[in-house]
Amino acid sequence: MHHPKAKQKLIALAVAGACAAAALPAQAQGQDTAQGPAQSQGADLSSSQPVQAVVVTGIRASMQSSLNLKRNSDGIVDGIVAEDIGKFPDTNLAESLQRISGVSIDRSIGEGSKVTVRGVGPDFNMVLLNGRQMPTSNLGDLNGRAFDFANLASEAVSQIQVYKTSRAETPTGGIGATLNVMTARPLDRPGLQASIGVKGVYDKSSSNLPGDVKAGDRVTPEVSGIYSNTWNDNMFGIAVTGSYQERNLGYNTASVSSGWKGPFRGDENTWGTIPQPGTPGSQNITNRPGAGDVYSVPQNLNYAFSGVQRERTNGQVTFQFAPRKDITTTLDYTYSQNKIHTRRQDLSAWFNFGASASSWTGGPAAGPLVYTEFLPAANSDIAMGGADFATVSENRSLGFNALWKVNAGLRFELDVHHSTAESQADSPWGSDNVLGTSSFSRGDTTADFSQDFPVLSIAGADFNRAPQQVTGSAFRNGYMKGDIDQAQLKGRLKLMESSQLNFGLSATEVSNRSAFSTMQRDTWGGATSPADYPASVWHPETVRGYFDKIDGSGNPNLFNNFYTFDFGEVRDLAIKASGRPDLYSVKPTWDTDQRTREKSKALYLQLNTDWATALPVRTAIGLRYEKTDVTSTALVPTATSIVWLSQNEFSVVKGDPQFTTLTGKYHHLLPSIDTDIELRDDMKLRASYGETIGRPRYDQIQGGTVLDNLARLDGGTGTQGNPGLKPVKSKNLDLSYEWYYGRQNFFAVGFFKKNLENYAGQSKIDATPFNLHTPVGGPLWNAAVASGCTNADTTCVRNYIFRNHANAPGVTRGPDDASGNATGEIVGQPGDPVANFRITTFSNQKKADLKGLEVNVQHMFGNSGFGLSANYTYVDSGLGFDNAGIGEQFALVGLSDSANLVGIYENDRWNIRAAWNWRDKFLGSTFDAAGPNPIYTEAYGQFDLSVGYAITPQLSMQFEGINLTNETTRQHGRNERILVNATQAGPRYMLGLRYKF
């Protein structure tokens, strides 16, 4: 028999505790795991109702706390709780998050970095630190909003909460979910709490590399510590955490790094396609793609070997002052630094789309099994590039929080913070670079894509006949910085006995800056002489052994020999040979510098009510109003003139760059409602509806028109952002059933559906930027047409102008070519027509629906110490990529099923956790390096193991193994044989000691 009114205080107590992270971020649930979740300082402790103590510790305590969080929250919430202070379950936060149903991760350099939730990609998931919106910076994605969890160490984190349904009091931006990372607070755990840990890390991938890229010592250190204490009867508290981690690793990648040319229809006969029936070479085509099929040809095949040294430093200082029991203030500063130094060597061959032979899979999207180009002269380049660059990312956050419990029914909270994220080069050679070298002795070249590993075969190679020399180079420099200034004022008012009104307002200013420059020398056909480089600088290596885990690498046809080199040594020799150090250095100025500022104001109300019905019902009804103004300023090259260089080629001449500014604005009213019905003491039925927004990527809203360097007879092309873009809006429906059949056991099944609109798609507009004049249709052009030339015969027009108006303004005649046609330049003049440009920009035009199902179970087998946690997520959308279609397409990226199985064993000495994480094939991008082509990431599963042993109550030993089965990753295009990349890394092992004071 149920008694709703008698339970109202308990329900309010539990919900207040579970909601503390979002509504009261400074009073996070960092309480001792021996306490119930309602005992955090964020809960109303005025109740005289006793709270039952929880006696479990370690892994089981962490899992029980996560269960309580899910059970007691408004809406659908999942989380992970630290086993003890300074002891989060995983060394990487993203690796922990992937164990939550509906959460999938993207990996970078062998560890989790970004998260996809319920099929919604990283750009549309909001990450908070103690309830505060965090900025992002990532030179690998210069204009995105995705938060990189690899920047944060786990030692200072007390728990992560994943809010899958919308809440009026939560900052906007998370369509998939809002993730709140919560750090330790001293007053949440009174008294002295301290620990220190040391680890040795061995990443096996660091050993499977050529000598010129190996990344330092095989075993690297990790040191972490936390100190938390309170005094003066818990009036004062301080917590200090810090960690320093080094990791040396490597990864080897076989890829078509420049993308696939096409797609073409099977009956097309244009440059870059395979020969059509009846044309020379057509007899060399096996299983030709049909007339209705599409197919693509590789632009190159590359083997790259990368060694990486990473240093990560994290620290946080938190000071709390509670002058009275009803007032608590918190001042905290968080810092993280992530340094990544990469050395890379590669071997590649580039295809010229000449005479070829090939065999193909079936359609409708055909992929090559074998593709060969004939180069009988054997003097094409065998390219062997090198790179040496470094980046550093720094995150800083300074925040202040004040909580005032006016009385038992009213409280206020003020929270302000200034946070920055900054990424830039950490090397005088830039944030990315390449130094190209070649031996010009390549003959017939074959790429065999019939197995997972692509096999490159080269005929005629002779490094003695054609020694290595430096060819082209590129030194790139990138910079990105995000700033957030945010102030939030929140309140909570108890209304009568069973209702509560949450209210608040906030002001947020988000600034983003991204800048980029390239010093590129396009002399890939040879810039210097082989004599400029002693033979000793080239170090012989072989390919096969670095890919032994990928099927097909043992093919005897593999071109196995190549050279590596010391990047700095060869760069110095290239400078000496050319006398131009500036060509082998980064530019002192930026080519582009784009800056965006978003100012948002928000107001929300949320009413929580318990209903005394036959079945206890709780509702949370909220409304949030959000208004945003966008200002985007960009430094872009200024176009000054158009020069007619040859028959169909017009050059757009660029002058000094200048800043241009565009603006936009939008506002939204976002309702939300959460309802949970207590079917029994141990069963809940939940229903939620809410509307959320996800803001556009920065590259979509950055102002400034950038014109392409080449134009044609009918004008030119260019690109421009659109600060007036609206955010993606999602209408979300969630239903779930939860059965808590034991203190540590539960089963849950949930259905979700999202209707998404206002996705940005590319569109084209006609414009006349910079009012550039073109010779086409001008007086000289018209005179040529009047003399008998046609508009289509540009050779005739040019000959007429050069031979009859050689001294006219803008005309500079050169010598006749071998065919007797005049050469030279013709510059557009004020009397000529203004050129039209087709500008690619962004507009809100795409819609999508997705739906899914989550199944989650957690079970502890009595007092045996054994337990398991398992979940499966199914996600579906009708908006996929049409592999047989040509041109730009809109499709949802990141959509995939996922499953996790975690087994544990724990007693007073041992704790063991074994985890299998699996993600199904998913669309990772709708563009490859060549254009609008899909990139699919193939299904991937990883096995991790953690074993701990308590030597004494204070001293413990821990072993961790990551990717123990040494899984490899692979991506492909429209067909599995259209390889994008296949990567082999390796397992990682850690052995450490931890002492708790």
N, C-alpha and C positions, 0 to 999 in steps of 0.2 A: 504494500500500500504506500502511495506517495503522498508527501506533505510538502507542497511547493513553498508555502510561506515559511515553514520552519527551516527550509534549506536556503532561503534567500541570502542570508549572510554568508553561508559557505560558498554559494555560487559566486556571489560578488567578490568574495575573497580570492577564490581560485582564478576567476577571470581577470581580476586586477593584477594578480601575480603574473599570469601568462601574457598579458598585454603590456607589461612594464617596459619592454624593449622599445616598442614603437611610441607608446604614449608617454613613457617616462624613460628615455634612453639613458639618462645619467644614473638611474637606479636599476641597472641591468641585473638580471638574475644570475649573479655570480656566487650565490650562496653555497655553503658547504653541501655536498651531495648527501650528507646525512640529515638534511632538512627537507621538508616538503617544499615544492615550488612556490607555495603561497607565502612563504616566510621571508621573501626578499623585502628590501626596504620599499620597493614600489607598491607593496600590498598594504591594505588597511589593517593595521595590527591592533586596532581598537577593539576588535571582537574578543569576547571572552571564550569563544568556542575553542576547545583544545585542538591542536593539530598533531596527528599521529606521526611519530618519527619513522624515518626510513633507515633501515640498518644495513642495507647492502652498500658496497663500495666498488670502486674500480669500473670495469667495463659495464657490469650489470647496473651500477648506479647511473652511469651515463645514459644507458638505454632506457632506464626507468624515467629519468628526468625528461628525456625526449618524448616518451609516451605521455607523461603528465602535461607537457607543453601542448601536444596535439589535442589531448582530451579537453583541456580547460580553456582553450582559446576561442575567441570569436572567429568564425570563418574557418577555412582550411589552412592549417599551419603545420609545417614539419620543421624539425630542427636537429641539431647535433650539439651535445653538451660535453664539456671537458670532463674527463674521468677524475681529475684532481687539478688543483691550481698549477698552472704551468705544464699540463699534460693533456693536450688535445689529442684525439685519437689518431690523427695523421699529421705527417710533417708538412703536407701541402693542403691548403684549405679547399682547393678545387677537388682534390682527390677524395676528401671527405664528402663534399657536396654531391658527388656522383652517386653516392650510396643512398641518396634520398630519391624516392619514386618521382619520376617525371623530370629529373635533373640529369643532363648529359654534359660532358665537358669536351672542350677542344684542347689538344695537347700541343705544347711548344717545347722544344729541346728535351723531350722525354718526360715532361710532367704537366699536370693540369694547369691551364691558364685562364680560360674563359668558360662561361656556362651558358647552356641552352636549357630553357625550362618549358616543358610541355610543347615543344616544337617551335618556340619563339627564340630567335637568335640572340647573341650576347648584346647587341646594340639596344635591345628593347627589354633588358632586365636591369632594374635599379638596385645599386649596391649602396648600403648605408653603413657607416661606422658609428656605433652607439646612437643610432637614429638620425645621423647626419648624412646628407648627400655628399658623396665623394667625387672629386674630379678624376679625369682619366688622362693618360698620355701614353702613347705607344707608337714608336717609330715604325713598327711593322704594319701598323694600320693608322696612317698619319691623320685620318679624318674621322675616325670612328668614336663611339661612345662606350665601347665595351671595357669593363673593368678587368684588369689583369691580376688575378689572385696570386700569381707567382711572385709579386712584389712583397707580399705580406707573409712573415713567418707565423707559425701557428702557436708558439709558446705563450703569447700574451692573450690569446683568445679564450674566453670562457665558454662561449657558445655562438652558434650561427642559427638564425631563425629564417625560415623561408615562408613568406606569406604568399599563398597562391591565389587568394581571393582579394579583391580590392577593399580598401579601408579608407574612409574619409580622412582620417588623421595621418595617413602615410603620404610622404612626398610623391608626386607623380613621376612617371617615367618607366614604370615596370609593367609591361603588358604580360609577359610570361610570369614574373614574380618579382617581389621586392625582397631582397636578401639583407638582413641586418646582422652585421658582424659586431659582436659585443666583447669588450675587453674587461679585464679584472678591475674591480672597485674595492678599495680596502675596507670601507664601512659595510660592505655586503658580507665580508668574512672577518669579523673582529678578531683581534689578536695577531700574533706573529705567524705569518705564513711565508715560507721561503724554500726555495729549492735551486739546485744548480745541476746542469747536465752537460756531459761531453759525449761526442760521437766521433767515430771514424767512418768515413764514407768511401766506398769503392764502387765506382761506376764502370762496369766491365766494358762499356762502349768506348771508353777513353783509350783502351789498349788496342782496339781494332781500327787503327788509323795510320796513314803514312807518317814518316818521321817529321816532315816539315810542318805538320799541323797538330801533332800530339800536344795535349794541353796539360803540361806540368806533371805533378806527382800523381801516382795511381791512387793513393789514399789521401783524402782531404779532411780537415777538421770541421766540426760544428761545436759551438759553445753557446749555451743559453742559461739564463738565470732569472729568477723572479724573487722580489722581496716585497712583502706587504705587511704593514703593521699599523696598529691603532693605539692611541693613548689618551689620557685624561678622560677616562670613562667613555671612550669612543667619541670624543669630541673632534679629535684630529685623526686623520689617516693618510698614509702615503703608500703608494705602490710604484715600484720601479721594475721594469722588465727590459731585457736586452738579449739579443742573439746575434751571433756572427757565424756565417756559413760559407764554406767554399765547396765548390763542386766542379770537377773536371769531367767532361763527357765528350762524346763524339757521335756523329751519325753520318751514314753514307747513303746517298740518294742517286738513283737512276731516274732520269726524267726527260720529257720533251719540254725543256724549260722555256722555250720561246713560243709554245703553243702550237696548235694545229691549223694549217692553212685550209680554209673552207668554212662551212661545209659546201660541197658542190652537189648538184644533181647528177645522176648517172649519165644523162645525155648531154651534159655541158662540155664544151670544148674551148676552154679559156686558159690563159696562162696559169700554170700551177696545177692543172688537173692531169689525170692520166690520159694517154692517147685514146681517141675514140675509134670505133670499128672502121677499118678501111684506111686508117692513117698510119704512117710509119711508127713502128713500135707496138701497135695494137695487139700483135701476135704474142707479146710478152705478158699479157694480162690474163690471170687465172681467176675464174669465178667473178667476172666483171660485175660491179654494182649495177643493178637494173636502172631503167630510165627513171623510175619513181623513187629510187633509193637516194639517200644522201651519204656522202663519204668525205673524209678529210685526209690530208697527207701531212706527215710530220715536217716541221721546219728545221728541227735539229734533234740530236740525241746526245745527252750529257750524263757523265758520271761525275758526281761531286763528293768530296771527302772533307768533312768539316769537324774541326776540333774547337771546343768551347770551354772557356774558363769563366765561371760565374762566382761572384762574391755578393752575398746578400747580408745587409746589416739592418737590423730593426731595433727600435727602442721606444719605450713609452714611460712617461712620468705622470702620475695622477696624484693630485693632492685634494683631500676632502676636509671640509670644515663644517661641523654641525653645532653651531653655538647654542641651539636649543633642540629639543626633540622634534619640533615641528618644522625646522629649517635645516636643509642640507645644501651645501654648495660644493661644486666640483670644478676643479681646474685641471685640464689635462693637455699634454703635448705628445703627439705621435710622430715618429720619423721612420722612414724606410728608404733604403738605397739598394738598388740592384744594378750591379755592373756585369756586363757581358762582353767578353773579348772573343772574337771569332777569327779563326784562320781557316782558309778553304783553298783547296786545289781541285782542278777539274780537268777532264778530258772530254772533248766534244767534236762532233762533225756536223756541218751545216749543209742542208740540201739546197740545190740550185734550181730544181724543178725542170730539169732537162730530160734527156732520153732516160726511160726508166722501165723496170719490170716489176710486177707486183702480183700478189695473191690476196684474196679478200674473204672475209666472213660473209654470211648472208645479210640481207637488209632487214628492216627498212633503213637502219643506220649502220652502214657497213664499216668495219674496221680492218686495217691491213694486218694480215698475218706476216707477210714479208714484203718489204719495200726496198728496191735497189735502184740507185742512180749510176749511170755509166759515165766514167771520167777517164777515158783512155789515156789522156796526156799525163795523168798521175802527178799533177802539180797543184792540186787544190790544198787547202790548209787542213792540217790536223791540229786543232786548237787545244792548248793546255794552259788554262788561266789560273791565276792565283789571286787571293784576297787576304787582307789583314786589316780588320777594323774593330772598333769597340764603341759601345754605347753605355750610358748611365741613366737610370731613371731614379728620381728622388720624389718622395711624397712627404708632405708636412701638413700637420693639422693641429691647430691651437683652438681649444674650445673651452667655454665656460657654461656651467649649468647651475641653476638655483631652483630648488624645490621648496615650496612653502605649503605646509598643511595647515590651512587657516583654522579648520576645525574638523570634526569627524566626517563632515559631508562636503567639504570644499577644499580644493587644493589648486595651486597655480605652479606653473613651471616655465622658466625662461631658459632658452638654450641658444647660444650664439657660437659661431665658429668661423675661422678663416682657414681654408685648406687649399693646398696647391699640389699639382702633379707636373713634373717637368722631366722631359727626356731629351737627350742631346748626345752629340759625339763625345767619346772619351778617348779619342786618338787624334793626333795631328793629321792622320790620313782620312778622317771623316767617319761618318756613320755607316758607310757602305762603300765598297770600291771593287775594282777588278783590274788586273794587269794582264792583258792578253799576250800569249806567246804562241808561236806556231812553227811547225815544220811543213813546208810546202811540198809534200810528197804523197798526197792522197790520191789514190785511184778509185776504181769502182767501190761504192760504199753501200752497205746493206744494213738495214735495221730489221731484226727479227722480233716481232711482237707476239709470237705464238704462245709464249709462256708468261708467267708473272714478271720475270726479269727480262728487260729488252736487251737483245744481244746485238752489239755493233760489230760489224766486220768491215775491214778496210784492206783493199788490195794495193800492192805497190809501195807500201810505206818504206821509206829508207831515210833514217835519221842521219846517216853518214852523208848521203848525197845532199840532203837539205836539212842542215842543223837548225836548232831552235833559234828564234829571234823574237824580240818584243814587237808586237803589232799595235793594236789599239788599246785604249785604257779609258776608265771612267772613275772619277773620284767624286762621290756624292756626299752631301752634308744635309742632315735633317735636324729639325728642332720642333718640339711640340710642348706647349704648356697649357694646363688648365687651372683656372682659379675659381673657387667658390666662396662667396661670402653669404652667410645664411643666418637669419634670426627667426626663431620660432617661439611663440608664446602660446602655451596650452593651459587648459583648465579642465577641471572635473568637478561636477556638482551633483550631489546625491539628491534625487527627487523622491520624496516619500520613502517607502521602505524597499521598493523593488525596482526602482528606475535610477538611471544615472545619465547625465548629460555631459558629453565630452565636447569641447569647443576649442577653437584656436585660430590663429592667423600666423602667416609667415611671409617673409620677404627673402628672395633668393636672387643673387646675381652670379651668373655663370659666364666666365670668359674663356675663350679658346683661341690659341694662336698656333698656327703651323706654318713653317717656312722650309724651303727646300732649294738646293742649288746643285748643279752638276757641272764638273769640268770634264768634258769628254773629248777624246781624240779618236776620230773615226778613221783611223788608218789601219783597218783590220787586214788589209792586203799586204802590210809590211811597212813599218815606220823606220826601222833601223836595219842594220846588217848583222848577219850571224857572227861576223868577225868582231863585233862589239862585245861579245859575251864569251868568256872562257868556258870551255867544255865542262869544267869542274863545277860550274854553278847549277848544272842540270843533274838531278838525282834520279836514277832509274827506279821505277816502281811497277807493280803489276796490279790489275784490276780485280781478278776473280775472287781472291780470298776475302775481300771486304764485303762481299755480298753472299756469303755461303749459306745464309738462312733463307734466301729468296729462290724459289723454284725457277730453274733455267740458267742460273749463273754458272753451272758447270759445262755449258755448251762449248765444245772444242773450237767452234768458229769465232769465239769472242776475240776481238782485238785487245790483247791483254797487256801490252806494254805502253807505258807513258812516262813522262818526266814530271817531277815536282821541283820546287825551288824555294829559296828563302826570299820572301816578298821584299823586304827592305834592301837586301843586297842587289837584287835585279832592278828594283826601282832606281837605286843610285846609279847603276850602269846605264839605264835608259836616259836618265838626266844628263849624264856625262856625254852620251852619244848624241843627244839632241841639243844640248846647251839650253834647254828650256825647263827649268824646275817648276815653273808655273803650270805646265801641262800635266804634271804628276803630283798635284796638290789640290786641296779644296779651294774653292773660290772665297775671296774675302767678303763677298756680298751675297745676298739671297737672290735667286731668280724669281721666286714667288714668296709672298708673305701675306697670309690670309688670317684675318682676325674677326672673331664673331663674339658678340655680347648678347646674352639673354637676361632680361630682367623680368622676374615673375613675382606676382603677389597672389596669395591664396588665403581663403577663409573656409573653415569647415565647421559643421555641427554633426554630432552623432548621438543618437538616443539609444541607450541600452535598457531593455526592460525584461523582467521575468514575469511570466503570465501564470496565474494560479488556475490552470486548466486541468482536465482529467489526466493528460500527460504533460509534465512540466515543459514549458516552451520558453526559449529565450530569443529575443530579437535584438539586432543592432541595425538601426536605420540611420544612414548618413548621407550628407550632401556636401560636396566640395566644389568651390568655385576657384578657377585658376585663370589668371590673365598674364600673358607674356608678350613683351616687346623685344624684337630682334633687330640688331644693327650689325651689318657685316661690311667690313672694310678690307680691301685687298690691294696689295701691291702687285701690279701686273705689267708686263712689257707693253709699251705704247707703240702701236703700229704707225709708221710715218709715211709709207708709200708702197706702191705695187710696181714691181719691175718684171717686164716680160722677158724671160731669159731664153726660152726655146719655143718650139712649135706649140706645145700644150702646157708649158710650165711657167707659172707666174709666182714670183717670190714676194712674200709679205715682209717688208723690211721693218725691223724693230728698233726703236730708240730707247732712251732711258725709261725705266719703269716709273709708274706713278700710282698713287692710291685712288681708288674709287670706292664709293659707299652706296649701299642699298639697304632698305629697311623692310620690315614686315611685322605683323602682330596677329595674335589669335587669342581666343578665350574659350573656356569650356565650363559647363556645369555637369558635374560627375556624380550621379546618384549611386548608392550602394545599399544593399540589404542582406544581412546574414540571419538565418534562422536555424536553431537547432532544437530538436525535439528529443526528450529523454524517454525512449521507448521503455527502458527498464533502468535500473541502477547502473547496469553495465553496458547499455546500448544507446547509441545516439544516431539520429538521422539529421543530416544537415542539408540545407538548400541556400544557395547564395546567388545573387545577381549584382553585377557592378559594371561600371564603365571606367575604363582606364585609357591613358594616352602614352605613347612613346614618341619622343621628339626625333626629328629627322637627323641623319648623320650630318656632320659639319661640312663635308664636301658637297652636300646637296643644298646647303643654305649659304655657303660662302660667296660673297659678291665678287665682282670683277670679271670682265670679259677677256678671255684669252683666245687669240686668233691662231689658227694653225699656220705653219710657216709657208706652206704651198697653197696656191689657189689655181683655179682653172678658168676656162673661157667664160663659164657661167657664174663665176664668183668664187667665194671661199667658204671655209667652215671655221667653227670655233666652239668654245664652251663657256658656260656661265652658270653660276649657282642661282638659287632662288630663295632669298630670305623670307619670302611670303608663304613658303610651304607650311601647310598645317601638319600637326603631328598625326601619326597613325592612331586611329581610335579603335578600341576594342570593346565590344559588348559581350560580357562574360557570364556564362551560366554554369554553376557547379552543383552537383548532387553527390552526397556520399553517405555511406552506411559504415558505422564504426562499432565494433564489439570488443570491449575491454574485459576479457574473460579471466583475467588474473592481474595481480599487481604489476607484473612485468610483461604481460601477454596481451596482444590485441590482434584483431583482423580488421582490415578496412578495404572497402572497394569504393571507387569514386568515378563519376562521369563528368567530363567538362566539355564545353563548347565555346568557341570564340568566333565572333563575327567581326572581321577586321576591315577597316576602310581607310582610305586616304594614303595608302602606300604610294611612295613617290616612284614615278616612272619617267623615263627620258622622253622628251618631246623636242620638236624643232620649231624655231621661230625665224622669220626673215628680219634682218636688221642691217643697218649701215654704220657700224661702229667706226669711230675715228674719221668718218667721211673720206675714205680713201678713193682716189681716182684711178680708174683702170683704162688702159689704152683701147680696150675692146669697145667698139662703137663710137670712138672719138673721131675728131676731124681727120687724122692721118689714116685711121682704119677705113673710114667712109670713102676717102679718096682712093684707097686701094680697091675697094669694092666697085667704085664707079669706073675704075680703069679696066675691069673685067674679072677681078678675083671674086670668088664666092666666099661667103662667111665661114664656110667649113674648111676652106683651103688656107690654113694659117701660114703655110710655107710661102704661098704666093703673096699673102698680105705682108709678111715680114720682108720678103725680097723687094717688094715695091717701096716700102717705107725706107729701107736702108739705101736703095739705089737712087731714090728721088728726093728724099728728105733727110739725108745723113747729118745735116747741120741743124735740124729742127730741135727745139728745146726738149730735153729728156732722151734724145736719140744718141747712142754711142755705137758706131759700127765697128765690128771686128772683121777678121779675115773670112773668106769663103771656106766652107768645109770641103771634104773630099768629093761631095756630090755637086759642088758648085753653088750651093745655097749660102746666102749671107748669114753671118752670125753677129751677135751683139746684144745690146740691152735697150729696151724702150721703157721709159719711166712714165707712169700716168701723170698728166698735167691738169692744172685747174680747169681747163676747158673740157676735159674728158668726163664721161659719166662717173657717178659715184658707184663703187662696187657694192654688190649685194652679198651678204654672208648668211649662210644657214647656221644658226647658233643652236647647239644642243644644250638644253637646260632641263629642269625638273619640274614636274607638275603633279598634283594629287590626282591620280587616275586609276589606281589599282585597288581591287577588293579581294578578300580571301576569307574562307571559312576553314576552321580546323576543329576537330573533335578528338576525344581520346578517352581512354579508360585506364585507371590506376588500380592495381591490386597490391596490398601490402600486408605482410604478416610478421609478427615478432613473437617468439616463443622461447621461454626458459623451461628447461626440463627439470622442474622441481628444484631440489637442493643439490642436484648432481654437479652443478657448475657448468653444464653444457647449455648452449642456447643457439638460436639462429635468428637471422633477420633476412627476409627475402621480399623482393618486390618486382613487379613487371609493369611497364607502361606501354600502352598501345596508342599511337597517334596517327591520325589520318587527315588528309586534305585532298580535294579534287584538283587543287591547283599545283600540278607537277610540271616538270619540264618536258616538252615534246621533243624527243630526241631526233625525230624526223623533220622537225621544223627548221627554217632558216631565218636568221635575223634575231633581234632582241626579243626576249621573252621575259615575262614576269612569272616567277614561281617561288614558293616558300622555301627558304633555305633552312637547314638544320633540323628538318622534320625526320624523326626516326623513332623506332621502338627501342626500348632499353630494358635491361634486367640486371639485378644485383642479388647476389647470394653471399651472406656473411655468416660464418660459423664461429662460435666462441667457446672457449673453456676457461674457467677461472676458479682458483681456490685461494687459500691464504698465501700461497707462494707463487703460483704460476698464473699467468694470463696469456691466452693465445687467441689470436684473431686471424682467420683466413678468409679472404674476400675475392670473389670473382665478379668482375664488372664487365658488362657486355653492352655494346651499342650497335644497332643494325646499320646497314648502308643508308647514307643520307646525302642529299644535295648540299654541297658546301658553298657553291658559288654558281652564278649564271654567266660568268665571264672567265675565260682563261687568258693567258698572256697574249693571245692573238685576237681576241674579240668575244662576241656573244656565243660562247660555247660552255656547256655545263661541266662542272667538276664534281664528281661523286666520290665521297669517301667510303671505302668498302667496310663491311662489318668488322668490328674489332672487339676482342675480349682480352682481359688482362687479369692475371692472378697475382695477388699480393699476400704477404704473410708477415705477421708480427708476433714475436714471442718475448714475454717478459718474465723475469724471475726476481722475486724479492729476497735478496740476500739477508737483509735485516729489515725491521719496520721502516728504517730511514733510507737504506741503500738498495737500489734495484738495478738490474741489468736488462737491457733491451736489444733484441735483434729484429731488424726489419729487412724484408726483401721485396723489391718492387719489380714487377714484370718478370717474375721468376721463370716463366716459360719462354722468354725472349721473343715476344710477338713482334712481327713487322707490320708496317702500315702501307697501304696502297691506295692511290686515287686514279680514277679513269674518267674518260669523257663519255660521248654518246654510246660507246660500245666498250666492253671490258678490254678489248684489244687496243683501244685508243688510250694508251697510257698517258697519265699526267705525271705521276711519280710513284716510285716504290722506295721505301726507306727502311734501312736496318739500323737499329741503335743497339740496345742491350739491356740486361738486367742491372739493378742497382742494389747494393747491400750496405746496411748500416749496423754498427755495433756500438752501443753506448752504455754509460753509467749515469744514474741520476740519484742525487742525494737530497733528501727532504729534511729540513731542519725542524 
